[in-house]
Amino acid sequence: MLSSADWVRKHLVRQESFWDIRDTGLGSWAVRFWTDLWHPLGRLIEVVGEIGTQKLGIARTALVCEVWNEGCWAFRRCRDSQMRSLIQAIENFALPDDRTGPDVILWKRQTNEFGKVFSTAEAWQMIHLQYPTFSWSKVIGFPLGVPRFAFISWLAIRNRLSTGDRMRAWGQVQGCLFCGEPNESRDHLFFACPYTYTLWLEVV
């Protein structure tokens, strides 16, 4: 886990020396062309990749004020269609007239949407990985479920138990310990074994 100092160095100082950060009058800290969120597309380095610094002739540590020179953008001529689309998107984006005001913190809400108000629910949706819901999920996870039983049930449903048919792939011979069946499998262990069959009759 990153400490607060490590986080500042990674995300704000960008792995550079603190004393090399320059105040250009564009707010409290200089705005970097590639790695800061100054354009609606997001971080431009994530849009076109590291190769964009070479194709456009703009250093990775360049500031927006260094690329915007006397009312025009200082881009290198490029035939790459992706780079030309990026250039067009940047040129069509109107920079604010007053660029001497303080920086404003914007929170990412959706893929290309930012806002001034932080929402815990929206932040959770951004970092939470979405997976499809399986029909057996309620059998595994419920409020009063025992974690170790849920884990064993999950392994059984996914056919990941260390049964005989799986152990053979590792060079181990393992038969059913209840009835002696040499071909032990998940289905045999839970449904076909005479011993477990009698247990099911008692439970059901």
C-alpha positions in Angstrom: 0.0 0.0 0.0 1.4 3.4 -1.0 2.0 6.0 1.7 0.8 9.6 1.2 4.3 10.7 0.3 4.6 7.8 -2.3 1.2 8.7 -3.7 2.1 12.3 -4.2 5.4 11.4 -5.8 3.8 8.9 -8.2 0.7 10.8 -9.2 1.6 14.5 -8.7 5.4 14.8 -9.0 5.4 12.1 -11.7 8.5 10.4 -10.5 10.6 13.6 -10.9 12.4 15.9 -8.5 10.2 18.1 -6.4 12.5 21.0 -7.1 12.1 20.7 -10.9 8.4 21.5 -10.8 7.8 24.9 -12.3 5.1 27.5 -11.6 4.1 28.9 -15.0 1.3 31.0 -13.7 -1.3 28.5 -15.0 -2.6 27.8 -11.5 -1.0 26.5 -8.4 0.9 23.7 -10.3 2.0 23.4 -13.9 -0.4 21.5 -16.2 1.3 18.7 -18.1 0.3 18.1 -21.7 0.4 14.3 -21.7 -0.4 13.2 -18.1 -2.8 15.7 -16.6 -6.5 15.9 -17.0 -6.9 19.1 -18.9 -8.7 17.8 -22.0 -12.2 16.1 -22.2 -10.5 13.0 -23.7 -8.7 12.4 -20.4 -5.0 11.8 -20.1 -3.7 12.0 -23.6 -0.9 9.6 -22.9 -3.6 7.0 -22.3 -5.4 7.8 -25.5 -2.5 7.4 -27.9 0.2 5.7 -25.8 3.8 6.5 -25.3 4.4 6.5 -29.1 2.5 9.8 -29.3 5.4 11.7 -27.7 7.6 10.7 -30.6 5.0 11.2 -33.4 4.0 14.7 -32.2 7.5 15.7 -31.1 6.3 16.7 -27.6 8.3 15.6 -24.6 6.4 13.5 -22.0 7.1 16.1 -19.4 6.0 19.1 -21.6 3.5 21.6 -20.2 0.4 22.8 -22.0 1.8 26.3 -22.0 4.9 25.1 -23.8 2.9 23.4 -26.6 0.4 26.3 -26.9 2.6 29.1 -28.3 1.2 32.5 -29.4 -2.3 31.3 -30.1 -1.4 28.1 -31.9 -0.4 24.5 -31.1 3.2 23.5 -31.8 2.6 20.0 -33.2 4.9 18.1 -35.5 3.5 17.2 -38.9 2.2 13.6 -38.8 0.4 11.3 -41.3 -0.8 8.9 -38.6 -4.7 8.9 -38.6 -4.9 8.5 -34.9 -2.5 11.4 -34.3 -4.4 13.6 -36.7 -7.7 12.8 -35.0 -6.0 13.8 -31.7 -4.7 17.0 -33.1 -8.1 17.9 -34.5 -9.7 17.2 -31.1 -7.2 19.4 -29.3 -7.5 22.2 -31.8 -11.3 22.1 -31.5 -11.1 22.4 -27.8 -11.2 26.0 -26.6 -8.9 26.8 -23.8 -10.3 29.1 -21.1 -9.4 32.8 -21.7 -8.4 33.2 -18.0 -5.5 30.7 -17.5 -4.1 32.4 -14.4 -6.8 31.3 -12.0 -6.5 28.5 -9.4 -6.6 24.8 -10.2 -9.9 23.1 -9.9 -10.3 19.5 -8.7 -12.5 17.4 -10.9 -13.7 13.9 -10.0 -14.1 11.2 -12.6 -17.7 10.0 -12.8 -18.0 8.1 -16.0 -15.6 7.1 -18.7 -15.5 10.6 -20.2 -17.4 12.6 -17.6 -15.9 14.7 -14.8 -17.6 16.8 -12.0 -16.7 19.0 -9.1 -18.8 17.0 -6.5 -17.4 13.7 -5.2 -19.8 10.7 -5.0 -18.9 7.5 -3.2 -21.4 5.5 -5.2 -20.0 6.7 -8.5 -16.4 6.1 -7.4 -17.4 2.6 -6.4 -18.9 1.9 -9.8 -15.7 3.2 -11.5 -13.3 0.9 -9.6 -15.7 -2.1 -9.1 -15.2 -4.9 -11.7 -18.5 -6.0 -13.2 -18.9 -9.8 -13.6 -22.0 -11.7 -14.8 -24.3 -13.1 -12.1 -24.5 -16.9 -12.1 -27.6 -18.8 -11.3 -25.9 -20.6 -8.3 -24.6 -17.4 -6.7 -27.3 -17.3 -4.1 -26.4 -20.9 -3.0 -22.9 -19.8 -2.3 -23.3 -16.4 -0.8 -26.0 -15.6 1.7 -26.1 -13.6 5.0 -25.8 -16.6 7.4 -23.5 -18.7 5.2 -20.3 -20.2 6.7 -17.3 -19.0 4.7 -15.4 -22.4 4.7 -18.6 -24.2 3.5 -19.2 -21.6 0.9 -15.6 -22.0 -0.4 -15.9 -25.8 -0.6 -19.3 -25.5 -2.4 -17.8 -23.0 -4.9 -14.9 -25.5 -5.6 -17.4 -28.3 -6.2 -19.6 -26.2 -8.6 -16.5 -25.2 -10.5 -15.2 -28.8 -10.5 -12.0 -27.7 -8.8 -11.9 -30.2 -5.9 -8.9 -32.5 -5.6 -10.8 -35.6 -6.8 -9.2 -38.7 -8.3 -9.7 -37.7 -11.9 -7.9 -34.4 -11.4 -5.2 -35.9 -9.2 -4.2 -38.3 -12.1 -3.1 -35.3 -14.1 -0.5 -34.7 -11.3 0.6 -38.3 -11.3 -1.3 -39.3 -8.2 -3.7 -42.3 -8.0 -6.7 -41.7 -5.7 -9.9 -43.7 -5.6 -13.1 -43.1 -3.7 -12.4 -43.5 0.1 -16.0 -44.4 0.8 -16.8 -47.2 -1.7 -13.4 -48.0 -3.4 -14.4 -46.8 -6.8 -11.1 -46.3 -8.7 -12.5 -43.5 -10.9 -13.3 -40.9 -8.3 -14.9 -37.7 -9.7 -17.0 -34.9 -8.5 -20.2 -36.3 -9.8 -19.4 -39.7 -8.3 -18.4 -38.3 -4.9 -21.6 -36.3 -4.5 -24.2 -38.4 -6.4 -23.1 -41.8 -7.5 -21.2 -43.1 -4.5 -23.5 -45.6 -2.5 -22.3 -44.0 0.8 -23.1 -40.4 -0.1 -26.3 -41.6 -1.8 -27.5 -42.8 1.6 -26.5 -39.5 3.2 -28.6 -37.6 0.6 -31.6 -39.8 1.4 -31.3 -38.9 5.1 -30.9 -35.2 4.4 -33.7 -35.0 1.8 
